Amino acid sequence: MKTIILSAIAATILWTGCTTDHVTQKSQYVLDQTSVAEWKGSMPGTFNIGSFDVESEDLQAENGRINSGTFIIPIASIKNFNLPDDLKPQLLGHLQSADFFNVVLFPEATFKITGIAPYAGTDTAAVVGANYLVTGDFTMIGKTNTINFPAKIDVSNDKLLTEAKFKINRTLWGMNYATDPKAEGHYIYSDVDIHLKISGTKK
């Protein structure tokens, strides 16, 4: 009888130990108002820079690692940093027109995370300290394309910090305005530089 009791106690301890090791710790994060996607659009000899706000309330982390969620980019939040104040409305109005983002029909762009994997690559264009390769579906102007980019992601002390640098080809989303290299003075490069800076807090 004593042997049976001891065996039962041992089995209970082992079972408890096994289940404790596999407990899943899930968390949800909400982005704060400092989260932005900075952009740079270039043409021969010059460029423009600015930013969009980035929002999200459903970033999911499991055991300290982001694994799902959607970023929302309100197109009307677009800003310009380099032009004089009297010229900014002209540029921003054009960027929101049907030539570019067509904000009347498509007020938001979204990025839905479909995968995050450890990253140990050597992409010199990536942000310093990039530790994950993020893959997702980026929807803009009614079109969706899969993109991926190296990112530095830090989830600790109830805080989420993410930074990434990458390029997107705007023509993949049908943004074909001023893409003819032969049009002197009216040619904009297809690649747009993106610098993502994300900050969030655990719910």
Phi, psi and omega in degrees: 000316180300319180297320180296317180296315180297320179296320180295319179296317180297317180297321179296317179297316180295318181295319179297318180298319181294317182289326179296322181296337186248016176293130180267125178259107182254142179220159177234141184236146178241132180284148178261180188286354177274354183286125184217158167244104178281143183232156175218117176252133188238153173221165182307118175087354181201179181197168170231146179229154179184205182204163168238149169290152175232130183235151172191143176233009185227029176288120184256134175240143178231120183053045175078017183224124178297133180227351178196167178142171181227132173264138177244132180242105176288117186297326181294349179277002184301138179230157173238141184253337194255341183275156172299153185303326183285344179261342183302314181301325180296313179294312184295323177296320179292319180296331179274354182281179180294344176293332183234263189276344179050058189298334180298318180269332185228079186288347182226151165246150181225150174231115180256120180292129175245348178188144175224124182231151177304142183236130177224033183281183183233030179296114184290343178274348182288157177296145179298132178087011180303127183236355178222149171257116183262131177238141179191173179261118181256117181251126182208137179054036176080004180240146180239129174229146176276131176230160172217154182200147175288142181218151172264115183238126179233116177243108182199150177052045178062020182233141176243126177232129181222139176219140179207150174231131180197176179240150168233148176265109187298334182292339178295340178254015177081014179270086190255011181295133174057047180254005180270112181300339182280348181276088184300133180076001181219043182231126178241131179301146182288326181283134177242130178279133178239134174235104184271127179230109189242136176222129181218166181233144180293136177291000000 
